Amino acid sequence: MSSRCVFALLLAVMSATGYGQAKPDEQTKPVHISGRVVFPGGGANFHVYIARIEPGGPVSEPSVLTGSGGVFTFSGSLGVTYRISLGPQVKTPPKIVQITSEKDVDVGDMVFEYCPNIRGAYAKPPTSPPALIGNLKLEQIVIEPRQVSGLHWARPAPRALGFNGSGTNAGVEFPQCWSGPTLANREEWEGLCEVSFNQFMSVEEFVGGNVKEIRVDYYDPGPTPDQVKEQVRKVWLGIFHDVMCRIEWDEATLWNIRATVEYEDGGKSSILSDGWHVQVQDREGKYWYLREWPAVD
């Protein structure tokens, strides 16, 4: 028998026996994950939030609604880890479930309890121009000899556009009973595109680090070097309470100063401004846009 005939016979046998094909009953079945939300004061029909735990962070799945007796259920997949929570303003800790077999999972009871009101008051604007408080001295600001006219870009193409990191306003998950953004918990909110602090702060405080030198390389030819230095110091020590990852304001932006910031530890960032609109690069390399007081209260 020729080799061609042997190969054809082998293919026929494999086809008849289903060799190499997955049988219908061998396909992965969905795993049913269930639990119960317990309302101390009674109640039902509450949304339970589901997220897949991925290497880049949690990925939201459609929420599920509790039914009779607060019971909820959803279908999961083998090999996936899920985070089940009752929302960011609820004290109840989330449940973490890792699906390692096709056996259905019951996560048990989740007792519903609201967080205390720990967010604090909203930022209170000053009633008069505040003093410029900070470490930056005028002698630390260096004006490059090069002058460029016509720097009034209405909306320049920013050096970075879009979200800072992989998170978005919908995708970032905060700790339970999150008290709001502060400079101390930057890792919790830096993936957002819009951040509102409950107090005013300066650009110097927001960026952090001790400045060694700020070198101005683009500026309008009209002001004197001393006036440029004064504007840079005013912007660096000016106050704000909202930052964004991109330009969100409607008015034209007449940028007239651009500078490189060098820190004592060797780090570098940059700043672009027209006196009250500011694009600042933080020490992680991320770009933020803000308007300083009194432009915003």
N, C-alpha and C positions, 0 to 999 in steps of 0.2 A: 504494500500500500504506500502510495506516495505521501510525502510530507504535507502536501496541500490537502489531501483527503483527511489525514489525521487531524489537522488544524480545524477543518470544517466540522468533523465529527465532535471534536472537543467543544466547539462553540455551541453545537446543537445540544449537547449534554448539559452545559452550563445554563443555557436558556431554559431547558425543561425543568431543571432543578431549582431555578431562581437564584443561582449562585451570584453573590455580589450585590443582590438587591435586598433592601430593607423590607421586612414584612410589615404589613399595616399595624400589627399589634406590637411591633418593636419601636414604633415612632414615639418620640417624647411626648408625654401627656402633660397638660397644664397642672400645676400644683395649686390647690385651693388653700388660701391663707385667710383665716377668719379670726375674729376677736369680738370683744364687747366693750362699748363705751358706757361707763356707769356715771349717771348724772345724780349727784347727791340731792338736788332739788327736783328731780324728775325731768323728763324731756326726751325727745327723740329727733330723728331726722337731722343728724349733725354730720358735717363733712369730715372725712378722715383723709389725710394727705399722704400720698404714697410717692416715694422717690427711690430710684435705683442708685446704688452706691457704685459710681464709676471711678477709675483712676483720676480723672480730672475734677471730681466732685459729684455731688448729688444731681441726678437728672430726674425732673419731675415727671410723674405718671398722672393720668386722670384720677381725680379724687373719687372716693366712693362714699355713698350716703348710708348712714345707719338705718336699719329697719326696725322691726318690732323688737322691743327690749334692748335697743341700742346695739344690736348685732350688725356687724359688717363682714363682708367677704369679697375677695378679689382673686384673680388668677395670676399666678407667678410662673416663673420659668426655672428650670433646673440650672444650678450653678450661679444664680444671681442673688445678690444681697440686697434686701429692701429695708428702707427706713420708713416706719409708720408713725405719724405724728398727728396731733390735734391742732397744730398751728403754732405760730411764733409767740402769740400772746397768751398761751396756755401753759401753766406750770407743770402739767403732766409730762413726764419725760417720754421721749419716743421709744418705740420698740425697734430693735434691729434683728432682722430675720435672715439667716443664710440658708438658702435652699440647697441641700446636699443630697436629697433623695426625692423620689416621686410621691412620697407620703405626704398627705395633707397636714397643714400646720395650724394649730390653735394658739394664738399669742396670749390668750387669757384676757383679763379685765384691764381697762385703762380708765382710771377714775378722773373725771373731768374737773379741773380746777383752774380758775383764771389767775393770771399773774397779778401781783400788786402793782399799783401805779408808781413805777420807779423811773419813768422817763425824765422827769424834771421839767422845769419851765422852759418855754421857748426863748431863744436868744432875745435879749432886751437891748434895743439900740441905744446908744448914748444920746444925751440931750444936747451936747455941744461937742465940737471937735476934740477928740481925745489927744493927749500928749503922745508923741512918737516914742514908744518905749521898746528898747531892744538893745542888742549888742553891736549892731552894725555902726561903724564910724565913717565919717565922710572920707577920711584918709584911706580907707579900705576900698574905695571906689576909684577905679582907674579908667580914664577916658582915652581910648585909642586915638591916634592922630588921624585916622581915616574918617571922613565924614561923607555920608550919602544922603542926598536930598531925595524927596519923593518917596519916603518910606511909608506914606499914608495908605497902607493897604486896607481896603474896606473889609474884606474877609480873606485873609491870607490862607493858603493851603497849610494847615497846621502840620507840624513835623510828625504828629501821631494823631490818628482819627479813630474814633470808635471806643469800645469799652476797654477799660483798664483790666486786663486779665480775662479769664474765661467766664466770669460771672456776669449776670445782668440783674436788673432790678427784680426780675421774676425768678431768677435762678439761684441767687445767693440765699442760703439758709442760715438764719441767725440762731445763736444759742437760745435756749428757753428763757423767757422773761428778760429778753435783751433790753438793756437800759439805754440804748442809742449809741451813736458813734462818738468816740473820743480819740484823742491822739494815742492813748495807751492801748486801744484795741483795734489798731489800724488793720490788722490782718483779717478782721471780721467784716470790714466794709469796703476795702480797697478794690474789690471786684465790681462794685456798683458804678453806675454812670452818674448818679446824682446823690450827693450827700449833704444833709442839713444838720449842722451842729446846734446844740442848745446853748452855745455861748459864742461870743465873738473871739477871734484870734487873729494874730498877724500872719503874714506870709512866712516870716522868719520862724514863728512857732510851728506852723503847719509843715514846713519842709524839715525843720530840725537840723542839728549840726552847727558847729561854729564856723562862720565864714572867715576864710583867709583873705579873699579878694573877689571883687566883682568887676569884671572887665567889660565895658560898654564898647561894642564894635560897630553898631549902627545907631544913628540918631540924627535928628533934624539939624541942619546947620544954623538955624536961628538962635537957639539958646546958647549961652556961654557954657563952658565946661563946668563951672561951679553950679549953674542952674540945672544942668543935666544930673550932676551928683545929687543935688537936693531932691530932684524928682525920683531918682532911683531909690534913695533912702526913704522917701515918703511912701513909695509903693511897697518896698520891702517890709516896712513897719506898719503899713496900713492894715485895717481890720476888715473882716468879712465873717460870714457864717455859713455860706452855701458854696459848694464847688461842684463842677460838672466835668465830664470827660470830653466834652466838645462844646462848641459855641451854641448856646440856646437863646441868647438875647436877640431882640429884633433890631435894635438900633445899629447903625454903622459903627465900625470899630476903626479908629484912626491910629493905628500903631505908630509910634515914633521913636521907640527905644528898644533895643535888643541887647542883651548882655549874657555873658557866661559867668557862672558862679563857681568858684573853687573853694573847697572846704579844707580845714586844717588837717583832716585825716586823709586828704588826697582825692576825695570824691568830687564830682563835678555835676552841675545841672545848668539850667538856663532859665531866663525870664524874658518875657516880651510884654510891653505895656504901652498904653497911651495916657497913663496917669490914673486911670481908675478901672479900665478893663485890664485883666492880667491873664497871661498864659504862663504857668510856672511848671517846671519839671521837678518832680520830687527826687529824693535820693535813691529811689528804686527805678528811676528812669521813666516813670509814668507822667503824662501831661495832664494838667488840670486847668480849667477855665473858671474865672470868678470875677465878680464885680465888688469893688471895695466901698465901704461906707464913705460918703452919704449916698452913693448911687443906689444902694439897697438898705432897707431898715431891718 
